[in-house]
C-alpha cells in the first residue's frame, strides 16, 4: 500500500515532518519520497507545481489522490487507515474536540515561532525594526506560557490532548522541537521541555528526524535571549 504513495518534502519543515510522523504511526513505511531543497528552491519545480499549484511542500500523492496541506494529509491518512497502526483521532466527541482544538491552535504557535526564528529571512533588511522583533518575542513568550499551562493542567506525563498520543501530538511536536534546538530558556516553558524529552525518542519521531539536525545536532542560539 505504501508503495503507491509519494511525498515531496523538505527537511526541517514542520508541515513536512508531521506528515512523515503520521505515515510512521500508521505503519506506512516504504512510501516513495523526494527530498527537495528550500535553499535551491527545488520545491518550486514543475513536478511539484503539476500537483500543487501553490508550489509548496509537503505535497502528498496516494494513487490518484493528491493532498497538499499537511493537516489534511495527516487526517486523510488517519481516515484511510483508521484500523492500522496508532489510533490518532479518538471516537469520544469531547476527546475528539480537544484533539482538533490543539491541532488548530498549533497554527498560532508555529506562526509566532516563525516570526522570531525566521524574522531576518522573511523581512527585508530595510524593513526590519528592533521594536517589531521585540513585540514578536513577547508574543511568542505569551504563547509558550499558554501551552505550558495546557500541559500543567493535564498533569505530568500527559500528551497534548490527554493520556494518549494523538493527532495533536503529530502536528504540534515538529514545532515544539524547534525550541530546545534553538536554545529557548527552559524557564519560559518547563512543561513543554519535559514533553519534548518524552517524545523525542518515540520511534515515529526518531525515524523522521530532520536530516540536517542529525548532521548538526546543535542549532543556532536564536531563542537564547528570548
Residue pairs with C-beta under 8 A, 6 or more apart in sequence:
1 28
2 23
2 28
2 29
2 30
2 31
3 30
3 31
3 32
4 62
4 63
5 23
5 28
5 31
5 32
5 60
5 61
5 62
6 31
6 32
6 33
6 34
6 60
6 61
6 62
7 16
7 19
7 20
7 23
7 31
7 32
7 33
7 34
7 58
7 59
7 60
7 61
8 33
8 34
8 36
8 43
8 47
8 48
8 51
8 52
8 57
8 58
8 59
8 60
9 16
9 19
9 20
9 33
9 34
9 35
9 36
9 57
9 58
10 16
10 35
10 36
10 37
10 38
10 42
10 43
10 57
11 35
11 210
11 211
11 212
11 213
12 210
12 211
12 212
12 213
13 38
13 57
13 58
14 70
14 110
14 174
14 175
14 178
15 57
15 58
15 69
15 70
15 174
16 57
16 58
16 70
17 174
17 177
17 208
17 210
18 70
18 74
18 170
18 171
18 173
18 174
19 58
19 60
19 70
19 73
19 74
19 77
20 207
20 208
21 170
21 173
21 174
21 204
21 205
21 208
22 73
22 74
22 77
22 78
22 88
22 167
22 170
23 29
23 31
23 77
23 208
24 203
24 204
24 207
24 208
25 85
25 86
25 88
25 165
25 170
25 204
26 77
26 78
26 81
26 84
26 85
26 86
26 88
27 81
27 84
27 85
28 77
28 81
28 84
28 85
29 207
34 47
35 211
36 42
36 43
36 45
36 48
36 57
43 55
43 56
43 57
44 55
45 55
48 55
48 56
48 57
48 59
49 55
51 59
51 61
51 66
51 68
52 59
52 66
52 68
54 68
56 68
58 68
58 70
58 73
59 66
59 68
60 66
60 67
60 68
60 73
60 76
61 67
62 76
62 80
65 76
67 73
67 76
70 171
71 103
71 171
74 88
74 167
74 170
74 171
75 89
75 167
78 88
78 89
78 167
86 165
86 204
88 165
88 166
88 167
88 170
89 96
89 99
89 166
89 167
90 96
90 99
90 164
90 166
95 161
95 162
98 161
98 162
98 168
99 161
99 166
99 167
99 168
101 161
102 150
102 160
102 161
102 168
102 172
103 167
103 168
103 171
103 172
106 168
106 171
106 172
106 175
108 143
109 143
109 144
109 147
109 172
109 175
109 176
110 175
112 136
112 139
112 140
112 143
113 140
113 175
113 178
113 179
114 122
115 136
115 139
115 140
116 133
116 136
116 137
116 140
116 222
116 223
116 226
117 178
117 182
117 222
117 223
119 128
119 133
119 136
120 128
123 132
137 226
140 226
141 188
141 226
144 179
144 184
144 188
144 189
144 192
145 188
145 189
147 176
147 189
147 191
147 192
148 188
148 189
148 190
148 191
148 192
150 160
151 158
151 160
151 191
151 192
151 194
151 195
152 191
154 160
154 162
156 194
157 198
159 165
159 166
159 168
159 169
159 195
160 166
160 168
160 169
160 172
160 195
161 168
161 169
165 202
169 199
173 196
173 199
173 205
176 192
176 195
176 196
177 196
177 200
178 219
179 189
179 192
179 193
179 196
179 223
180 193
180 196
181 213
181 219
182 219
182 220
182 221
182 222
182 223
182 224
183 219
183 220
183 221
183 222
183 223
183 224
184 223
184 224
184 226
185 223
185 224
185 226
186 193
188 226
199 205
200 206
213 219
